[in-house]
Amino acid sequence: MTATGTTTAHTPPAELRDFYENPAVPVASGTPRSLRQARMLAHALTGTEQQTIVDIGCGDGTAAATAAPLLRGHRIVGVDWSQDALVRARTRMPYAIRGELTGGGLPLRTGAADAVLFSEVIEHLVDPDAALDEIRRVLRPGGHLMLSTPNLAAWYNRALLLAGVQPVFSEVSLRGIHGRPGTEVVGHLRLYTARALREFVAASGFDVVRLAGAPFHGVPRPLRPLDRVACARPSLASILLLHARRN
């Protein structure tokens, strides 16, 4: 996923913006996460007429395309500020528009969305508080927020920290990997535990409905069965899936 944040003047640093405009930076999330999140939203929307779902930080549209079969009858609108990502997104979803969470805000009227997908975006933001304020603005009262983000306290990260190794998902540089497993730099600025995510979202004007776990597609194949088992306890899962409602 791509995303933007703000400096004090509400303008992302040029270097960070350039980083996310680079087509080589991964913008798609794993299919298991997308499917689990879509199922959670489909369950929340059961029995409703057509709803407007806004995928903020839609990236190349892969996640929305994966979710679409489970959300038939509803309209999905993708939003991203990366022009390169939007070009690719428009090949996978009917509506994809340019917009930012900060600065001028999203190109959506207040209360326009029935649900917001916010998938693997918040960990990239300089100002997550302003982002949730803007999401709250575009959601109607009672509207659904489906947020996903990597778990700082994932089961393997706990072991890595004990061994003095930098946790997976955390990054100390936008230029290379230092002190942790993995090969891709993806621009993570903030990481959350399950408890921190719950408290942060609740403090931002939402009622937390459910917190679930999802596996991470980057886990080595021999460890994937264990990663799936860990999903039963969100506090240990690789990916946190949070469902909240705007109060």
C-alpha positions in Angstrom: 0.0 0.0 0.0 1.1 3.6 -0.5 0.4 6.4 1.8 1.5 9.9 2.7 2.0 11.7 5.9 2.8 15.3 6.9 5.5 17.4 8.4 4.7 20.3 10.7 3.6 22.3 7.6 1.4 19.4 6.5 3.6 18.6 3.5 5.3 15.2 3.1 9.1 15.4 2.8 10.1 15.3 -0.8 12.3 12.3 -0.2 9.5 10.3 1.4 7.1 11.2 -1.5 9.7 10.2 -4.0 10.1 6.9 -2.2 6.5 6.0 -2.5 6.3 7.1 -6.2 9.0 4.6 -7.0 7.3 1.7 -8.9 9.8 -0.7 -7.4 8.4 -0.2 -3.9 5.8 -3.0 -3.2 2.2 -1.6 -3.0 0.3 -4.9 -2.8 -0.6 -6.8 0.3 -0.9 -10.6 0.8 -4.0 -12.3 -0.5 -4.8 -14.1 2.9 -5.0 -10.7 4.6 -7.2 -9.2 1.9 -9.6 -12.1 2.0 -9.9 -12.2 5.8 -10.5 -8.4 5.9 -13.1 -8.7 3.1 -14.9 -11.4 4.9 -15.1 -9.3 8.0 -16.5 -6.4 6.1 -19.0 -8.6 4.1 -20.3 -9.9 7.5 -20.7 -6.4 8.8 -22.6 -5.3 5.7 -24.9 -8.4 5.6 -28.5 -7.4 4.9 -27.6 -3.9 3.7 -28.4 -2.3 0.3 -25.5 -1.0 -1.9 -22.9 0.6 0.3 -20.0 2.9 -0.7 -16.7 1.4 0.4 -13.6 3.7 0.1 -10.3 1.9 -0.1 -7.8 4.5 1.2 -4.3 3.8 0.1 -5.6 1.4 -2.6 -2.1 1.0 -4.1 -2.2 -0.9 -7.4 -5.8 -2.2 -6.7 -4.8 -5.8 -6.0 -6.4 -5.9 -2.6 -9.7 -4.3 -3.8 -9.8 -6.8 -6.7 -9.3 -9.7 -4.3 -12.1 -8.4 -2.0 -14.6 -7.5 -4.7 -16.1 -11.0 -5.2 -17.0 -11.0 -1.5 -18.5 -7.5 -1.6 -20.8 -7.9 -4.7 -23.6 -5.3 -4.8 -21.4 -2.7 -3.1 -19.4 0.1 -4.8 -15.6 0.2 -4.0 -13.8 3.5 -4.7 -10.0 3.5 -4.5 -8.0 6.5 -3.3 -4.3 7.0 -3.5 -1.9 9.8 -4.1 0.7 7.9 -6.2 0.0 8.5 -9.8 1.9 5.3 -10.8 -0.2 3.2 -8.4 -3.5 4.7 -9.7 -2.6 3.9 -13.3 -2.3 0.2 -12.3 -5.3 0.4 -9.9 -7.6 1.5 -12.8 -6.9 -1.8 -14.6 -8.3 -3.7 -11.6 -11.2 -1.6 -10.2 -13.8 0.7 -11.8 -13.2 3.8 -9.6 -9.8 5.0 -8.5 -9.1 8.7 -7.7 -6.2 10.7 -6.5 -6.4 12.1 -2.9 -4.5 12.6 0.3 -5.4 12.1 3.9 -3.7 15.2 5.0 -3.1 18.7 3.7 -6.3 19.4 1.7 -7.9 16.2 2.8 -9.7 13.5 0.7 -11.8 14.6 -2.3 -15.0 13.2 -0.6 -17.8 15.0 1.2 -18.4 14.6 4.9 -20.3 11.3 5.6 -19.9 10.1 2.0 -18.6 6.6 2.9 -20.4 3.7 4.5 -17.2 1.8 5.1 -13.4 2.5 4.8 -10.7 0.0 4.0 -7.4 1.2 5.5 -5.1 -1.7 4.7 -1.4 -1.5 5.5 -1.3 2.3 5.4 -1.2 3.6 8.9 2.3 2.2 9.5 3.6 4.5 6.7 2.2 7.7 8.1 4.0 10.6 9.8 0.7 11.9 11.3 -1.7 9.0 11.9 -3.9 11.2 14.2 -4.8 13.5 11.4 -5.4 10.5 9.1 -8.0 9.0 11.4 -9.6 12.4 11.9 -10.0 12.6 8.1 -11.4 9.0 7.9 -13.8 9.8 10.6 -15.0 12.9 8.7 -15.7 11.0 5.5 -17.5 8.1 7.3 -21.1 8.4 8.1 -22.1 7.9 11.8 -22.0 4.2 12.5 -19.9 3.6 9.4 -17.3 0.8 9.4 -13.5 1.2 9.5 -11.6 -1.9 8.5 -7.9 -1.3 9.4 -5.0 -3.7 9.0 -1.4 -3.2 9.9 1.7 -5.4 10.8 1.9 -6.4 14.4 5.0 -5.2 16.2 4.5 -8.0 18.8 4.1 -10.9 16.2 5.2 -14.2 17.6 8.6 -14.2 15.8 9.3 -10.6 16.6 9.2 -11.4 20.3 11.9 -14.1 19.8 13.9 -11.7 17.6 13.9 -9.0 20.2 15.1 -11.4 22.9 18.0 -12.3 20.6 18.8 -8.6 20.1 17.6 -8.6 16.4 15.6 -5.7 14.9 11.9 -6.8 14.6 10.4 -7.7 11.2 8.3 -4.9 9.7 10.5 -2.2 11.5 12.9 -0.2 9.4 15.7 2.2 10.4 16.4 3.5 6.9 14.7 4.0 3.5 17.8 3.0 1.7 18.4 -0.5 2.9 17.8 -3.3 5.5 19.8 -3.1 8.6 19.7 -5.5 11.6 16.6 -7.5 10.7 15.5 -10.3 8.4 14.1 -9.5 5.0 15.2 -7.9 1.7 12.6 -5.3 0.9 12.4 -1.7 2.2 8.8 -0.6 2.3 8.8 2.6 4.3 7.3 1.7 7.7 7.4 4.6 10.1 5.1 3.4 12.9 4.3 0.0 14.3 1.5 -1.1 16.7 0.8 -3.9 19.1 -2.8 -5.2 19.4 -3.3 -3.2 22.6 -1.8 0.0 21.2 -3.9 -0.2 18.1 -7.2 -0.7 20.0 -6.4 2.2 22.3 -5.4 4.5 19.5 -8.4 3.9 17.3 -10.8 4.2 20.3 -9.2 7.5 21.3 -9.8 8.7 17.7 -13.6 8.5 17.9 -14.3 4.9 17.0 -15.9 2.0 18.8 -13.8 -1.1 18.4 -15.9 -4.1 17.3 -13.4 -6.8 16.8 -9.7 -7.4 16.5 -8.5 -10.5 14.5 -5.2 -11.8 13.1 -4.0 -12.7 9.7 -0.9 -14.4 8.3 2.0 -12.7 6.6 2.8 -13.8 3.1 6.5 -13.0 3.7 7.0 -15.7 6.4 9.3 -18.5 5.2 7.3 -21.4 3.9 8.3 -23.9 6.6 7.0 -21.5 9.3 3.7 -20.7 7.6 1.6 -23.3 9.4 2.8 -21.9 12.7 2.0 -18.4 11.5 -1.6 -19.4 10.6 -2.0 -21.0 14.1 -0.9 -17.7 15.7 -3.8 -16.0 14.0 -6.1 -17.5 16.7 -4.5 -15.0 19.1 -4.4 -11.6 17.5 -1.8 -10.3 20.0 0.6 -12.9 18.4 -0.5 -12.8 14.8 1.6 -11.3 12.0 -1.1 -8.9 10.8 -3.7 -7.1 12.9 -7.2 -6.8 11.5 -9.3 -4.2 13.3 -13.0 -3.6 12.7 -14.4 -0.4 14.3 -17.4 1.8 13.9 -17.5 5.6 13.8 -19.3 6.9 16.9 
